Amino acid sequence: MSAYPPVKCPTCKKTGPWLEQSYGPFCGKRCKLVDLGKWFNGEMVIEEPLRGDHFEGYADLPPGSYLDRPE
């Protein structure tokens, strides 16, 4: 049984156990580099800066590595 659920590759949209591999969430090196190229070319941008209210509700979480594991 897999520790992670199957996810869709953000670039090619194939579904698989990509989080268990070294290129996750991408299915492979090529898709990861295609995505990186889109960021470098300005095709993908963060449209607004983060504000303090984006983090409301997270300050009360106890510290721990469980925060890094998807449920």
GROMACS elastic network, one bead per residue, 0.5 to 0.9 nm:
[ bonds ]
;  ai    aj funct       b0    kb
    1     4     6  0.88083   500
    2     5     6  0.68608   500
    2     6     6  0.86087   500
    2    17     6  0.78281   500
    2    20     6  0.83158   500
    3    20     6  0.79613   500
    4     7     6  0.85110   500
    4    17     6  0.70467   500
    4    18     6  0.87568   500
    4    19     6  0.66920   500
    4    20     6  0.71030   500
    4    69     6  0.88598   500
    4    70     6  0.75590   500
    4    71     6  0.83308   500
    5    16     6  0.84017   500
    5    17     6  0.67630   500
    5    19     6  0.82794   500
    5    70     6  0.89324   500
    5    71     6  0.89405   500
    6    15     6  0.62090   500
    6    18     6  0.69889   500
    6    19     6  0.78558   500
    7    10     6  0.88901   500
    7    13     6  0.88628   500
    7    14     6  0.82213   500
    7    15     6  0.53908   500
    7    16     6  0.56662   500
    7    17     6  0.63128   500
    7    18     6  0.64805   500
    7    19     6  0.74443   500
    7    25     6  0.71570   500
    7    26     6  0.88933   500
    8    11     6  0.85656   500
    8    12     6  0.81388   500
    8    13     6  0.51374   500
    8    14     6  0.54645   500
    8    16     6  0.65965   500
    8    17     6  0.86965   500
    8    18     6  0.79680   500
    8    25     6  0.76271   500
    8    26     6  0.79395   500
    8    27     6  0.83558   500
    9    12     6  0.57446   500
    9    14     6  0.54710   500
    9    15     6  0.62886   500
    9    16     6  0.77913   500
    9    18     6  0.73830   500
    9    24     6  0.81005   500
    9    25     6  0.60060   500
    9    27     6  0.56746   500
    9    28     6  0.88297   500
    9    31     6  0.78999   500
   10    13     6  0.57016   500
   10    14     6  0.83642   500
   10    25     6  0.72770   500
   10    26     6  0.63683   500
   10    27     6  0.86471   500
   10    31     6  0.80570   500
   10    32     6  0.87660   500
   10    35     6  0.80283   500
   11    14     6  0.83623   500
   11    26     6  0.71478   500
   11    27     6  0.85357   500
   11    31     6  0.56277   500
   11    32     6  0.76171   500
   11    34     6  0.73251   500
   11    35     6  0.64925   500
   12    26     6  0.84835   500
   12    27     6  0.81702   500
   12    31     6  0.69085   500
   13    27     6  0.89188   500
   14    27     6  0.74860   500
   15    18     6  0.79386   500
   15    27     6  0.82596   500
   16    19     6  0.84910   500
   16    27     6  0.74293   500
   17    20     6  0.58796   500
   17    21     6  0.74144   500
   17    24     6  0.82988   500
   17    25     6  0.85396   500
   17    27     6  0.82321   500
   18    21     6  0.53602   500
   18    22     6  0.80528   500
   18    23     6  0.70929   500
   18    25     6  0.52216   500
   18    26     6  0.60584   500
   18    27     6  0.54171   500
   18    28     6  0.81686   500
   19    22     6  0.76281   500
   19    23     6  0.75882   500
   19    25     6  0.51769   500
   19    26     6  0.78618   500
   19    27     6  0.86557   500
   20    23     6  0.85063   500
   20    24     6  0.67124   500
   20    25     6  0.85457   500
   21    24     6  0.55167   500
   21    25     6  0.81421   500
   21    26     6  0.86498   500
   21    27     6  0.79973   500
   21    28     6  0.83947   500
   22    25     6  0.86992   500
   22    26     6  0.88372   500
   22    28     6  0.81783   500
   22    29     6  0.88884   500
   23    26     6  0.54081   500
   23    27     6  0.64704   500
   23    28     6  0.55107   500
   23    29     6  0.62170   500
   23    31     6  0.88053   500
   23    32     6  0.69057   500
   24    27     6  0.63578   500
   24    28     6  0.75588   500
   24    32     6  0.84897   500
   25    28     6  0.87179   500
   25    32     6  0.85295   500
   26    29     6  0.75288   500
   26    30     6  0.86755   500
   26    31     6  0.60298   500
   26    32     6  0.57218   500
   27    30     6  0.83064   500
   27    31     6  0.66266   500
   27    32     6  0.78260   500
   28    31     6  0.56624   500
   28    32     6  0.64121   500
   28    33     6  0.88718   500
   29    32     6  0.50961   500
   29    33     6  0.61888   500
   29    34     6  0.86400   500
   30    33     6  0.52069   500
   30    34     6  0.61754   500
   30    35     6  0.87038   500
   31    34     6  0.50327   500
   31    35     6  0.62518   500
   31    36     6  0.86432   500
   32    35     6  0.52597   500
   32    36     6  0.62832   500
   32    37     6  0.87217   500
   33    37     6  0.60683   500
   33    38     6  0.86464   500
   34    37     6  0.51247   500
   34    38     6  0.64496   500
   34    39     6  0.89852   500
   35    38     6  0.51770   500
   35    39     6  0.66260   500
   35    40     6  0.88927   500
   35    44     6  0.87679   500
   36    39     6  0.51973   500
   36    40     6  0.63299   500
   36    41     6  0.87121   500
   37    40     6  0.50082   500
   37    41     6  0.60693   500
   37    42     6  0.85800   500
   37    43     6  0.86048   500
   38    41     6  0.51543   500
   38    42     6  0.62369   500
   38    43     6  0.51022   500
   38    44     6  0.59297   500
   39    42     6  0.52294   500
   39    43     6  0.59223   500
   39    45     6  0.68204   500
   40    43     6  0.76850   500
   40    44     6  0.81779   500
   41    44     6  0.78232   500
   42    45     6  0.63485   500
   45    48     6  0.89227   500
   46    49     6  0.72974   500
   48    51     6  0.88183   500
   50    53     6  0.83351   500
   50    54     6  0.65763   500
   50    55     6  0.87232   500
   51    54     6  0.55658   500
   51    55     6  0.76432   500
   52    55     6  0.56670   500
   52    56     6  0.70876   500
   53    56     6  0.51932   500
   53    57     6  0.89352   500
   54    57     6  0.88323   500
   55    58     6  0.56554   500
   55    59     6  0.72766   500
   56    59     6  0.68177   500
   56    60     6  0.89615   500
   57    60     6  0.63492   500
   57    61     6  0.78222   500
   58    61     6  0.55808   500
   59    62     6  0.83176   500
   61    64     6  0.89554   500
   61    67     6  0.88820   500
   63    66     6  0.83020   500
   63    67     6  0.77511   500
   64    67     6  0.62601   500
   64    68     6  0.83729   500
   65    68     6  0.56269   500
   65    69     6  0.74000   500
   66    69     6  0.54203   500
   66    70     6  0.83438   500
   67    70     6  0.77247   500
